[in-house]
Amino acid sequence: MLKLSQLPIGTRAIVREFPRQGSAFLRLREMGVLPGTSLTLVRTAPLGDPLEIQVRGYSLTLRKSEAEYVLVELADGQ
């Protein structure tokens, strides 16, 4: 498993774990980033923060500090 923040641009992955408490947990849950959810890292800002992901048909921007706590597994074929 990798941290979401470590994914190369354009990589598809599946969320396996994320924080169980705190503000990052609430924000991710409200945005639909749950274990088993498929996502794609679309791009990063020029300095690497924030990250843009495609999840559940929409774009979501996450701080790199939030993405550090999300563990993902590469999707098949990646």
C-alpha atoms as one frame of an Amber mdcrd trajectory, in Angstrom:
protein
   0.000   0.000   0.000   1.021   3.576  -0.689   0.073   6.934   0.731  -2.209
   8.881  -1.587   0.369  11.667  -1.516   2.943   9.299  -3.108   0.905   8.346
  -6.188   2.259   9.390  -9.579  -0.001  11.679 -11.618  -2.547   9.762 -13.681
  -2.500   6.690 -11.441  -5.747   4.941 -10.504  -5.978   3.504  -7.015  -8.436
   2.151  -4.472  -8.710   3.583  -0.970  -7.876   0.971   1.666  -7.500   3.008
   4.878  -7.913   6.578   6.053  -7.903   8.410   9.393 -10.536   7.215  11.840
 -10.881  10.529  13.670 -10.237  14.229  13.427 -11.118  16.868  10.859  -9.462
  14.975   7.987 -11.691  11.959   8.710 -14.867  14.040   8.615 -13.912  15.907
   5.454 -12.909  12.765   3.560 -16.041  10.896   4.626 -18.301  13.785   3.637
 -16.637  13.951   0.211 -17.157  10.231  -0.424 -13.558   9.068   0.031 -14.183
   5.799   1.853 -12.431   2.415   1.893 -13.104   0.654  -1.411 -13.554   3.900
  -3.354 -11.710   4.150  -6.656  -9.870   7.400  -7.421  -7.347   8.878  -9.855
  -4.651  11.425  -9.047  -5.222  14.089 -11.714  -2.564  16.689 -10.891  -0.660
  18.527  -8.206  -0.047  22.219  -7.760   3.371  23.491  -8.908   4.851  23.179
  -5.426   3.194  19.783  -4.834   0.371  20.975  -2.607  -2.635  20.644  -2.971
  -3.475  17.485  -4.940  -6.451  17.092  -7.267  -8.130  13.707  -7.407 -11.051
  12.407  -9.458 -13.424  10.488  -7.203 -17.038   9.393  -7.711 -17.318  11.471
 -10.901 -16.091  14.800  -9.544 -12.811  16.563  -8.828 -11.690  16.975  -5.236
  -8.727  18.957  -3.985  -6.903  17.678  -0.904  -4.071  19.115   1.092  -0.954
  16.993   0.949  -1.111  16.712   4.744  -4.570  15.082   4.430  -3.421  12.775
   1.615  -0.576  11.523   3.828  -3.105   9.645   5.980  -4.979   7.951   3.114
  -3.551   4.533   2.212  -4.312   3.285  -1.282  -3.641   0.215  -3.382  -2.937
   0.506  -7.101  -5.917  -0.455  -9.250  -5.618  -3.442 -11.581  -3.537  -2.690
 -14.634  -1.587   0.131 -13.008
